[in-house]
Amino acid sequence: MKVPCSLGLRAIQTDVEVMALHFTPQRHAQRRGLTLLETLLATAILLIVVTAVMSAMSAGRAQSNHAKQVVSATLAAEMLMARVTAVQSESFLTGEAWTKHFTLGVQAGGWNGHSEQAGQITAGRETVLPLLPAGYQELTLHVTATQLTQFIPPPVATAIDGVEISVAASTPDDREMTRLVRFLPMPQTLAGASP
């Protein structure tokens, strides 16, 4: 029931009419917020992005660790190669003695077959030298040395006698991380010397 207003104002509405105005479909259409479907979709997208980022970080960390192992293996092999090749030619009387210094087995005083096991990588051949830091101690180093003649093609056309030295660095599970190979030419002062 509507009551006329004598002051020219709108008529006062009944309680039922007021309630009907508040719950009309147009009122719900203007409401702001997310539906359950929108929330689930946003959560799924966020989960995919976070998973991709975490996977990339994990792969990067694994590659970084592998690169660190390769660098450590290469440095340890270089240090051992430097110890093997640090020889004074004046300390040998003949080229044969110089060659045997490298090619004889470890038991006979040569470098061939020399190995340093994981946890025992030293800064030199002598037992009094200190161990290298922990990052190098996960490796095994092995030296092989063979007598070799390198042939230089024309126009030089000559043969050079010497020794090929190989130092391999491996992980404890026998996975080779690096291998260095060097050819050491026999010093000229010893090339023509005979026993």
C-alpha positions in Angstrom: 0.0 0.0 0.0 1.3 3.4 -1.0 0.7 6.5 1.0 0.5 9.7 -1.0 2.8 12.4 0.1 1.5 15.9 0.4 4.9 17.5 0.4 5.7 16.5 -3.2 8.1 13.8 -2.2 8.0 10.3 -3.5 5.6 7.9 -1.9 6.9 5.6 0.7 7.1 2.1 -0.4 6.0 -1.0 1.4 8.5 -3.4 3.0 8.0 -6.0 0.3 8.7 -3.5 -2.5 11.9 -2.4 -0.7 13.1 -6.0 -0.4 12.4 -6.7 -4.0 14.6 -3.8 -5.0 17.6 -5.2 -3.1 17.4 -8.7 -4.6 16.9 -8.0 -8.3 19.1 -9.8 -10.9 20.6 -6.5 -12.1 22.0 -6.0 -8.6 23.9 -9.4 -8.8 25.3 -8.6 -12.2 27.1 -5.6 -10.9 28.8 -7.4 -8.0 32.6 -7.7 -8.2 34.7 -10.8 -7.4 36.1 -14.1 -8.7 34.2 -17.2 -9.3 35.5 -20.6 -8.2 36.5 -21.4 -11.8 38.6 -18.2 -12.2 40.3 -18.9 -8.9 41.2 -22.5 -9.9 42.5 -21.3 -13.3 44.7 -18.6 -11.7 46.1 -21.1 -9.2 46.9 -23.6 -12.0 48.7 -20.9 -14.0 50.7 -19.9 -10.9 51.6 -23.5 -10.2 52.9 -24.0 -13.8 55.0 -20.9 -13.6 56.5 -21.7 -10.2 57.3 -25.3 -11.4 59.0 -24.0 -14.5 61.1 -21.5 -12.6 62.1 -24.1 -9.9 63.0 -26.7 -12.7 65.2 -24.1 -14.4 67.0 -23.2 -11.1 67.6 -26.9 -10.3 69.0 -27.6 -13.8 71.2 -24.5 -13.5 72.5 -25.7 -10.1 73.3 -29.2 -11.5 75.2 -27.7 -14.5 77.1 -25.4 -12.2 78.2 -28.4 -10.0 79.3 -30.3 -13.1 81.2 -27.3 -14.4 82.9 -27.0 -11.0 83.9 -30.7 -11.1 85.3 -30.3 -14.6 87.3 -27.2 -13.6 88.6 -29.0 -10.5 89.6 -32.1 -12.5 91.3 -30.0 -15.2 93.3 -28.0 -12.6 94.3 -31.2 -10.7 95.4 -32.8 -14.0 97.3 -29.7 -15.0 99.1 -29.7 -11.6 100.1 -33.4 -12.0 101.1 -32.8 -15.6 103.4 -29.9 -14.4 105.0 -32.2 -11.8 105.5 -35.0 -14.4 107.1 -32.7 -17.0 109.2 -30.6 -14.6 112.4 -32.4 -15.4 115.9 -31.0 -16.0 117.5 -32.6 -19.0 120.9 -32.0 -17.4 120.2 -34.7 -14.8 120.2 -37.4 -17.5 123.3 -38.7 -19.4 121.5 -40.3 -22.3 118.2 -39.9 -24.3 117.3 -43.5 -23.2 117.6 -42.6 -19.5 115.4 -39.5 -20.1 112.8 -41.6 -21.9 112.8 -44.3 -19.2 112.2 -41.6 -16.5 108.7 -41.3 -18.0 108.0 -44.7 -19.5 109.1 -47.0 -16.8 106.5 -48.2 -14.3 106.1 -46.5 -10.9 107.8 -49.5 -9.2 110.9 -48.9 -11.3 111.0 -45.2 -10.6 109.1 -43.9 -13.7 105.9 -42.0 -14.1 104.0 -44.6 -16.2 101.1 -46.0 -14.2 101.4 -43.3 -11.5 98.0 -42.8 -9.9 96.6 -40.7 -7.0 93.5 -42.1 -5.5 90.5 -40.0 -4.2 91.4 -38.4 -0.9 95.2 -38.7 -1.6 95.7 -36.0 -4.3 98.9 -34.2 -3.3 100.7 -31.1 -4.5 103.7 -33.2 -5.6 105.1 -36.6 -6.0 106.9 -36.8 -2.7 104.8 -38.0 0.3 105.9 -34.9 2.4 103.9 -32.5 0.2 100.5 -31.4 1.4 97.2 -32.7 0.1 95.2 -30.4 -2.2 92.0 -28.8 -0.9 88.8 -30.9 -0.5 87.3 -30.0 -3.9 90.1 -31.9 -5.6 90.0 -34.9 -3.3 86.9 -36.4 -5.0 89.0 -37.3 -8.1 91.4 -40.1 -9.1 94.4 -39.1 -11.3 96.2 -41.5 -13.5 99.4 -41.0 -15.7 100.4 -43.0 -18.7 103.6 -42.4 -20.7 104.6 -44.0 -24.0 107.7 -43.5 -26.2 106.6 -41.9 -29.4 108.1 -40.5 -32.6 106.2 -37.5 -34.2 106.6 -37.2 -37.9 106.5 -33.6 -39.3 105.4 -33.5 -43.0 107.2 -31.7 -45.8 108.5 -29.1 -46.3 110.2 -29.7 -42.9 110.0 -33.5 -43.2 111.6 -34.7 -40.0 111.0 -37.1 -37.1 111.1 -36.0 -33.5 111.6 -38.6 -30.8 109.9 -38.0 -27.4 107.4 -39.1 -25.0 103.6 -38.7 -25.0 102.2 -38.2 -21.5 98.6 -38.5 -20.6 97.0 -37.5 -17.4 93.4 -38.5 -16.8 91.1 -37.3 -14.0 88.2 -39.5 -13.1 85.4 -39.5 -10.5 85.3 -42.4 -8.0 82.7 -44.1 -10.2 85.2 -44.2 -13.1 83.6 -41.4 -15.1 86.4 -39.5 -16.9 86.1 -35.8 -16.3 89.2 -34.7 -18.3 92.3 -36.0 -20.1 95.4 -34.0 -20.9 97.8 -35.3 -23.5 101.2 -33.7 -24.1 104.1 -34.6 -26.3 107.5 -33.9 -24.8 110.3 -33.9 -27.4 113.6 -35.3 -26.3 116.0 -32.5 -25.5 118.5 -31.9 -28.3 121.4 -32.3 -25.9 120.3 -35.9 -25.3 119.0 -36.9 -28.8 122.5 -37.9 -30.1 124.0 -39.1 -26.7 124.6 -42.8 -26.4 125.2 -44.8 -23.2 
